[in-house]
Amino acid sequence: MPRKLFVTTALPYANGPFHIGHIMEYTQADIWVRFQRLQGHKVNFVCADDTHGAPIMLKAEAEGVTPEELIARVAESHRKDLARFGVSFDHFHSTHSPENRELAGEIFAALKAEGFIATKTIEQFFDPVKGMFLPDRYIKGECPKCGAKDQYGDSCESCGAVYTPTDLKNPFSALTGATPVMRKSEHFFFRLSDPRCVEFLKSWTQDGRLQPEVANKVREWLDGGLNDWDITRDAPYFGIEIPGAKGKYFYVWLDAPIGYLASLKAHLEKKGQDFAKYIADPKVEQVHFIGKDIIYFHTLFWPAMLKFSGRKVPDFVYVHGFLTLTGEKLSKSRGITVSPQKYADLGLNPEWLRYYLAAKLNARVEDLDFNPDDFLARVNSDLVGKYVNIASRAAGFISKRFGGRLSDEPLSAGRELKHKLRGNVAAPVPDDEEQVPAILFEVRSFADQIAADYDAREFGKAIRQVMFLADRVNQYVDEQKPWEIAKEPGQEAALQWFCTLYLELFRILTI
């Protein structure tokens, strides 16, 4: 039976163009989705821009535009790049949409009705000059552990210590330089520490839907105890205002994952399908592809939010590692980066990049290294020297000698042609059955294993097997020596048949 798959990638933040890490994740998910479609499964593959939060608001203010204008401009650049890199989303939406506002309100109301929303008064740093509460990343000061200056309010880049903003020494606002003051504010909290939540998550995270290393990490968090989650931000804030709480907004990490559902809802309704009926179908598999930096949100908050608002929980969360550049961590500020936009603007083939990433991707949470020299070598050696070489060696003869026509002789009935070549074949020809060239059997025999590797996201293994077969086909061509057949009088049909066989092998390798 065809599977029903609802597949997403992590939402890109709408404050700038894609970086190479985005392209890696979208390529990974896209390859998997394309494979599933080739198997006849029904896939809804959606994503959306993550458009809310203080950074969007502040960047728009700095540029002299509205947040809506900023996210619209970024959305256009994202759509352009998705098309350029061949990512086949069925729908690409925005968290700043009516669907997301509606669903966020519904989920919040359902959680509140079930007793999972608590109200607490907290103290936060407030910038008296800017007139706003400061998110952690907009507070700087001296690290309370090592004393390093100019560190953010949540962690130290010098010693790696993690702390709260109030632990900083000599704190100051990264926006105005002012010394922040403490102010009280009433916030809504999602009760992640509720025993019902903990019991559900201990079961959900350990039942095989997460990679082993991810499940182990989540178990550490669960064993260490879960804290309730502050889901409120105070005005001024660009986001979704909490129903019935004027001046209070949903924290971006509450409404962002709901954007998966909002995008699916917009997509299905555009096709005239019932979103509620589809998402309630127990046969629908909900699959998320994410990076390892957002595991906490997708394996604790997100499934718990869905579960206790009465909605379907994810079936699988597939996590990948980071991308490095020649062994170094990517950093735009330090100039260690690969620009997807520059790559595309230079006219470089996006398939080369997709192939290189696929050759390195696997089902584990491992960092992948982008090495320009290795990239060049793999494209030239694998794609040109092995794969395309098969087609080019046959296409020249077909074009020049046969007017572009393939052989009419079926590949399963080449006995007479092969006998005419005086034994110049790779395998003996039995007399009692119609022949299929042994090389066709060999290449086709790998199909099930390669399919299993694609399904298991072991793309590197699949690619290695395909390139092994490309080597075998090239070896076979060397054994048959079509250039010598071309010199022999009366062997036109044989030459055409063999070149047709090479192109059929190329077709199978392409699939």
Secondary structure, DSSP 8 states (H G I E B T S, - for coil): ---EEEEEE---BTTS---HHHHHHHHHHHHHHHHHHHTT-EEEEEEEEB--SHHHHHHHHHHTS-HHHHHHHHHHHHHHHHHHTT---SEEEESSSHHHHHHHHHHHHHHHHTT-EEEEEEEEEEETTTTEE--GGGEEEE-TTT--SSEESSB-TTT--B--GGG-EEEEETTT----EEEEEEEEEE-TTSHHHHHHHHHHTTSSSB-HHHHHHHHHHHHH----EE-EEESS-SS-B-TT-TTEEE-HHHHHHHHHHHHHHHHHHHTT--HHHHHH-TTEEEEEEEEGGGHHIIIIIHHHHHHHTT----SEEEEE--EEETTEE-BTTTTB---HHHHHHTT--HHHHHHHHHHH--SS---EEE-HHHHHHHIIIIIIIIIIHHHHHHHHHHHHHHTT---SS-TT--HHHHHHTTT-SSS---SSS----HHHHHHHHTHHHHHHHHHTT-HHHHHHHHHHHHHHHHHHHHHH-HHHHTTSTT-HHHHHHHHHHHHHHHHHHH-
